[in-house]
């Protein structure tokens, strides 16, 4: 495991620094600028075996936009693994009319495997099982700027889960009480309220980003399931020295109705509770908080140190109980584009009897 991760780091460092330097272009004036980065990917993990692919990150401003306007961004990535998994994704953020309108989301198609440990905050590690799933994904958000900092708008999400294979006689195979164990279509929409005073889109050093979403998956929208969610995400950034930043975040999901197991709130992953597999614990209610110290090293290199706590529960009251989970870790940052301040993120997170390694574009929050 250590050797495979080490190879992954070395390959991405070599290719990432060489390719970004060779392919980044920019035009600096008051009407237009852009940058373009290509990054080959080679990786290995227990659930994927060896994987190969590529990703690109494009940042730009629309013609006529002032150079002080936030740049728009597209990311496009593809990957294929020796376990015959396929990932394709196109996340994007677009700022129009001098940031009067903000469009963001993701289009993608995934053929992947996920881990399932059961539902709840105290599931056992030895109950882990894998399930295979194919799904197209649509994530669309359209917001209108009331002023420079406040946005309000709508969200639409669609996932069409086709669960192709589960462990024979495992929980998903034998427990008829698990909602959605055969897959199904998810289609929902809702209201988004967004407050943003960050000084930079990709690597903020001061300001606040807060978002609240009232969301519903309903059968009249084509969904096979009926449930409602409230999402609350608040991140604040504090400059503590030149180019040194203390970043903080609280995040919560509150759920009502009868969601499928794959739409319960998932603890773990690449952004929150790094160190735990995404979905190591899952339930209807979720709360997490994290803090991260970010500082420069030399050249284009920086480092971070982070700590996180969180838990899930069946009811909102459960979130006030004990049995919280904790992780901590260190990270390395490589600035691939100094103009747009786009980082390659390499993190190692650790928790109780668990650890995780992450390599991706952009900060965790």
Secondary structure, DSSP 8 states (H G I E B T S, - for coil): -HHHHHHHHHHHHHHHHHHHHHH-----SSS--EEEEEEEEEEEETTTEEEEEEEEEEEE--TT--TTS--EEEEEEEEEETTS-EEEEEEEEEEETTTTEEEEEEEEEEEEEEEE--SBTT--GGG-EEEEEEEEEEEEEEEEESSSSEEEEEEEEEEEEEEEE--TTSHHHH-TTSTTTT-EEEEEEEEEEEEE--S-SSS-SSEEEEEEEEEEE-GGGT-SS-EEEEEEEEEEEEEEETTEEEEEEEEEEEEEE---GGGSEEE-SSSSSTTS-TTSEEESEEEEEEEEEEEE-STTEEEEEEEEEEEEESSGGGGGSS--EEEEEEEEEEEEETTTTEEEEEEEEEETTEEEEEEEES---
